[in-house]
Amino acid sequence: MQAQIEQMRTFVVGGQAPDFTQKTPEGEEMSLSDLRGKVVLLDFWASWCGPCRRENPNVVRMYKKYKDKGFDVLGVSLDKA
């Protein structure tokens, strides 16, 4: 039970996410740890998700406003390849 509680603590808003690697749209591998030291918004989305698509302009606006202050967005598509 304690192990499950500890695992759940890693998935809280504002907490540290576990490292993972994914391909960029250009086909290069990128890890979450590549953005260490920045505040990162993990944006999980899918092309079929209406609310996700409607929120995208707000995410872009936020990125443009705060990118020079150490803010970055890592989009994770839930679409199948």
N, C-alpha and C positions, 0 to 999 in steps of 0.2 A: 504494500500500500504506500509506503513512504517513497519508493522509487517512482510510482505513478504520480504522486504529488510533485516530486521534484521535476519530473518530465513536463508536467503541466505548467510549472512556473516558467519554463523557457518559452512558452507561447503566449505571453501576455503583452498587451499593448504597451509599448515603451520598453519592453524587455529586449534582450539580445536574442536574435534569431539564430538557429543552427545554420552553419555554412552549407551552401549548395552551389552547384555549378550548372549553368545552362548555356545554350548557344545564343549568340546575338543574331539579329536579322541578317547580318553579314556572314554568319556561319562560324564566327570565332567563339571560343569558350570564355565565359566570364563567371567569376565566383562572387558571391556576396562579400567575401573577405577582401576582394579587390577594392571595395568601397570603405574599408576600415577607416575610422576617424571622421566619417561624415554622418550626418543624420540622413537616414534612408527610409523612404516610403516604399514598402513592398506593395505593389499594386497588382493584385490578382484580378484578371479579367478574361473575358471570352467574347468572340465576335457575336455569338448568339445571345449575349447577356445585355438586354436593353439598359438596365440601370448602370451597368459598367460603362457602356458606350456613352451614356448621357453624362457621366461623371468625368470622362476623359478631358474635356476642355478645362475643367477646374484643376485637374492634376497638372496639365500643361501650364496653366496660368501660375500655379503655385511654384512649379519648377523654375519658370522664367524669373519670378520675383525673388526667389531665395537661393538660386544656384551659386551665386557668388559668395554666399555665407556658409557654404559647406553642406548644402542640401542636395540630395540626389533622389531620383526615382528609379526603381528597378521594377519594370513591368514583367509580370509572369503570365503568359497566355495559357489558358486552360484548354485551348483548342487542340484537337488531335492534329498531328503533323501531316 
